[in-house]
Amino acid sequence: MAGSLSHGWREELSVTLSPSAARAFILANTTVMRPPHVPEIVLHLATEAHDLWLRTEEELEAIGLPPPFWAFAWAGGQGLGRFVLDHPELVRGKSVLDFASGSGLVGITAAKAGAAWVDAADIDPFCAQAMSLNAEANKVQLASRTQDLIGVDEGWQVVLAGDVFYDRNFAEQLLPWFQNLAMRGATVLVGDPGRSYLPRQHLVEQAVYEVAVTRALEDAEVKRTTVWSLG
Ligand SMILES: C[S@@+](CC[C@H](N)C(=O)[O-])C[C@H]1O[C@@H](n2cnc3c(N)ncnc32)[C@H](O)[C@@H]1O
């Protein structure tokens, strides 16, 4: 049954975190669903029906599991994914980085919109498996990257980041990197539902959406979500 973490799971996850264990964990704790604002794609997502949903960060940490960002389609990602699908010319034929990709939601929309190559980067090793399952479900290809790419420039033509300004330290590292990428000519777009550390004064509004979200995560039914560009 989805979500019951047996003792066997605890050992496997906290000690080895093998790709196959992570994959099996994701399949056991999620349902394939269409995110409400990006119904063109499907993702393995946690719902109220899953135990994962009810667990606190501390409980998850105790069993060796980072917060399951990959199990939710965050408002910022949904807004940015919507923008990419509605403006495929932004990514068509281009090399794209989906930074802090979580489920891979934004990268999948870029691949569907015709990107030539999509790197999907997230430091949580679970994300690589979630992204692989989600890419398969959408019949697209993502190159999953697990190293920390902050400060790195591999010449991406487009850099996309959904819902990344929720933490002060993270946000402070991102802004100069994004500015450098934009200054050398990359299109840098972020999707954000009003997180605390959004560097609004450095951003230009591109689109606004009302994105249906999960009350248990956001304490709201809908989040006004903006797609911003750098510079
Ligand atoms: C709120 S989630 C957003 C996921 C996805 N973009 C979306 O909108 O659904 C933030 C993600 O940032 C990732 N993250 C945090 N620090 C990171 C780093 N230095 N490099 C890459 N990803 C990072 C987390 O693991 C998490 O998956």
The ligand as a Gaussian input file, in Angstrom:
#p B3LYP/6-31G(d) Opt

LIG

0 1
 C       10.352000      24.160000      -4.400000
 S       11.267000      22.947000      -5.259000
 C       10.914000      23.383000      -6.945000
 C       10.948000      22.190000      -7.858000
 C       10.467000      22.453000      -9.289000
 N       11.303000      23.433000      -9.966000
 C        9.017000      22.888000      -9.317000
 O        8.771000      24.094000      -9.498000
 O        8.130000      22.034000      -9.126000
 C       12.950000      23.509000      -5.067000
 C       14.011000      22.496000      -5.541000
 O       15.305000      23.122000      -5.424000
 C       16.240000      22.073000      -5.231000
 N       17.542000      22.651000      -4.843000
 C       17.910000      23.214000      -3.672000
 N       19.203000      23.609000      -3.725000
 C       19.654000      23.302000      -4.978000
 C       20.910000      23.457000      -5.663000
 N       21.970000      24.032000      -5.085000
 N       21.009000      23.000000      -6.925000
 C       19.945000      22.425000      -7.543000
 N       18.745000      22.242000      -6.946000
 C       18.606000      22.675000      -5.684000
 C       15.547000      21.222000      -4.185000
 O       16.130000      19.935000      -4.073000
 C       14.113000      21.206000      -4.734000
 O       13.899000      20.092000      -5.563000

